[in-house]
Amino acid sequence: MASNRSSSEKQGKDCCELFDMVQSVDSLELAVLIDKCAAETGKKQSILIQVKLSDEDNKHGIIKENLNEALGGIRQLGNSEG
């Protein structure tokens, strides 16, 4: 039987099962996915937020202008902590 899970959801679940901390969480969407997977595995997942402070194209993370909004959403998550 084929799974309805996306590849990102499987990777998120694998991270929650394998690691005590997920570093470089670069979006609210990723934090929500990790939180969902943590709930499915019955744990609190530690995460570190990656913030983009430079305009360089090769840098990634939540841009500083969106940081407060993203952190507000992340604080509402029940199975992630950072």
N, C-alpha and C positions, 0 to 999 in steps of 0.2 A: 504494500500500500504506500502510495506517495505521500510525503509530508507536505502540509500547507505552510510550513515555516520557511521564511526567507533565509537566505544565506547569512544576512546580518543578524537575524534572531538566533540562528544556530551558533554563530561566533560569539554573540553576547552571552548565551547560556554557557558555552564552553569556557569563556573567561570567568564567569561567576563560579563555575565548578572547580576551575583549576587554580585561580589566583586569589590571594587575600586582598589585593589592591589592584585597581585598574588606573593606570596613569594616562595622562594626555586625553582626557575627555574634552573634546573640542566643540561640543554643541549640546543644547538642551535635549534635542532628539536622541542623541546617543546616551545621555544620562537616563532618559526615560526608558530606553530599551534595556539598559543595564539594570535599572531598578525592577523592571518587569521580570527579567530573567532571575534576579536575586530572589524575588518573591516566589518564583516557581521552584527554586532550589532551597528555599527556606532559610535564607541567610541575610544578614546585613552586609552589603558590599561597600567597601571603602573605595572612594574615587578621588582623583586629583584633577582639578579643572585646568585646562590649558588656555591661557589668555594670549591673544595676538596683540602685541604692543608695537609691532613694526608694520610698515606698509609693504614690506618685501613680499613678492608673490610666493616665494618658497616657504614662508612662515604660515602656520596654521593655528587655529584656536578661536575662541569667542572674542570678537572685537570689543575693545574697551567700551565703546558706546552702547553695546548691548549687554554688558556684563551684569548690571544690576537686575535687569529683567530676567536674564538666564539664571542667575543665582536665586532669585525669588522663586522661579519654577523648580529649581533643583532642591531648594529647602522644603518644598511641599512633598517630595518623594519619601515614601515610607520605608524603603529597603536599601537606601543608599546613604552613606555618610562620608564626610570628607573633612 
